[in-house]
C-alpha cells in the first residue's frame, strides 16, 4: 500500500482502537467485589482481555475490583480487574469495562475459544 493507508485507522471509533482482543456477548451473571461490597451483576460481553458488566452504581475509572464468573463449557474464574470505563446507559444503570489484571493463561485460552466459537 502506498503512503500511510496501511496504518490509517481514523475511521475506527475510539473503543475499537483501544481493544486488543475481540469480544462476544456474555449475558450471564458475574460476581463483582468492590470495596468490600459483593454483588452479582449482569454481564454484557467478554474477551480474553476483559469484560463489560452492568451495575446500579458508578465506579471510578482505575478502581481495582474482583470478578468471578463461569466460562461457558469451561472453568470458574476469579480474577482481579481494573475499571477502564464507566458509562451511564440509563437511569440507575452504568456499564463498566473491566480489564483482567491477573487472569491465568488457561482461562484466557478458554475465553478465546468461547469468543471464536460459532453460535
C-alpha positions as CSV (number, residue, x, y, z in Angstrom):
1,X,0.0,0.0,0.0
2,X,1.1,3.5,-0.7
3,X,1.7,6.2,1.9
4,X,0.0,5.8,5.3
5,X,-3.0,3.9,4.1
6,X,-1.8,0.8,5.9
7,X,-1.8,2.4,9.3
8,X,-4.7,4.9,8.8
9,X,-7.3,4.0,11.4
10,X,-9.1,7.3,11.6
11,X,-12.3,5.6,10.5
12,X,-12.4,3.4,13.7
13,X,-14.2,4.6,16.8
14,X,-12.1,5.2,20.0
15,X,-13.2,2.0,21.8
16,X,-12.2,-0.1,18.8
17,X,-8.8,1.5,18.7
18,X,-8.2,0.6,22.3
19,X,-9.3,-3.0,22.2
20,X,-6.6,-5.7,21.7
21,X,-8.9,-8.7,21.7
22,X,-12.3,-9.5,20.1
23,X,-15.3,-9.7,22.4
24,X,-18.5,-11.7,22.3
25,X,-21.9,-11.1,24.0
26,X,-21.8,-12.6,27.5
27,X,-25.3,-12.4,29.0
28,X,-24.5,-14.2,32.3
29,X,-24.2,-13.3,35.9
30,X,-20.8,-12.1,37.1
31,X,-19.7,-11.7,40.7
32,X,-18.4,-8.2,41.4
33,X,-16.5,-7.2,44.5
34,X,-15.5,-3.6,45.1
35,X,-14.5,-2.0,48.5
36,X,-15.9,-5.0,50.5
37,X,-19.3,-4.9,48.7
38,X,-20.1,-8.0,46.8
39,X,-23.0,-8.2,44.3
40,X,-24.0,-10.4,41.4
41,X,-24.4,-8.3,38.3
42,X,-25.4,-9.0,34.6
43,X,-22.5,-9.4,32.2
44,X,-22.7,-7.8,28.8
45,X,-19.7,-9.0,26.8
46,X,-16.3,-10.8,27.4
47,X,-13.0,-11.2,25.7
48,X,-9.7,-12.6,26.8
49,X,-8.6,-9.1,27.9
50,X,-11.6,-8.1,29.9
51,X,-15.4,-7.9,30.3
52,X,-18.2,-5.5,30.4
53,X,-20.8,-5.5,33.2
54,X,-23.9,-3.5,34.1
55,X,-24.1,-2.0,37.6
56,X,-26.6,0.1,39.5
57,X,-23.8,2.4,40.8
58,X,-20.9,4.3,39.3
59,X,-17.4,3.0,40.0
60,X,-14.4,5.3,39.3
61,X,-12.1,4.5,36.4
62,X,-8.9,2.9,37.7
63,X,-10.6,1.2,40.6
64,X,-9.5,-2.4,41.4
65,X,-12.3,-5.0,41.5
66,X,-12.6,-8.7,41.9
67,X,-14.6,-10.5,39.2
68,X,-15.9,-14.1,39.3
69,X,-17.7,-15.9,36.5
70,X,-18.2,-19.3,34.8
71,X,-16.8,-19.6,31.3
72,X,-19.4,-21.4,29.2
73,X,-18.3,-25.1,28.9
74,X,-15.2,-24.1,30.9
75,X,-13.7,-23.1,34.2
76,X,-15.0,-21.0,37.1
77,X,-12.7,-17.8,37.1
78,X,-11.9,-15.5,40.0
79,X,-9.6,-12.6,38.9
80,X,-8.6,-9.1,39.7
81,X,-9.7,-6.4,37.3
82,X,-9.3,-2.7,36.7
83,X,-12.2,-0.5,35.7
84,X,-11.2,1.1,32.4
85,X,-14.5,2.9,31.6
86,X,-17.8,3.6,33.3
87,X,-20.7,5.0,31.2
88,X,-24.3,5.7,32.3
89,X,-26.5,3.8,29.9
90,X,-29.8,4.8,31.6
91,X,-31.3,5.9,34.9
92,X,-29.6,3.9,37.6
93,X,-27.5,1.7,35.3
94,X,-23.8,2.0,34.5
95,X,-21.8,-0.1,32.0
96,X,-18.3,-0.8,33.2
97,X,-15.5,-2.0,31.0
98,X,-13.0,-4.0,33.1
99,X,-9.5,-5.1,32.2
100,X,-8.4,-8.5,33.6
101,X,-5.3,-7.9,35.6
102,X,-4.3,-11.4,36.8
103,X,-6.2,-14.0,34.7
104,X,-4.5,-17.3,34.2
105,X,-3.3,-18.3,30.7
106,X,-5.6,-21.4,30.7
107,X,-8.6,-19.2,31.4
108,X,-7.6,-16.7,28.6
109,X,-7.5,-19.7,26.2
110,X,-11.0,-20.9,27.3
111,X,-12.4,-17.4,26.8
112,X,-10.7,-17.2,23.4
113,X,-12.3,-20.5,22.4
114,X,-15.7,-19.2,23.6
115,X,-15.4,-15.9,21.7
116,X,-14.3,-17.6,18.5
117,X,-16.9,-20.4,18.6
118,X,-19.7,-20.2,16.0
119,X,-23.1,-19.9,17.6
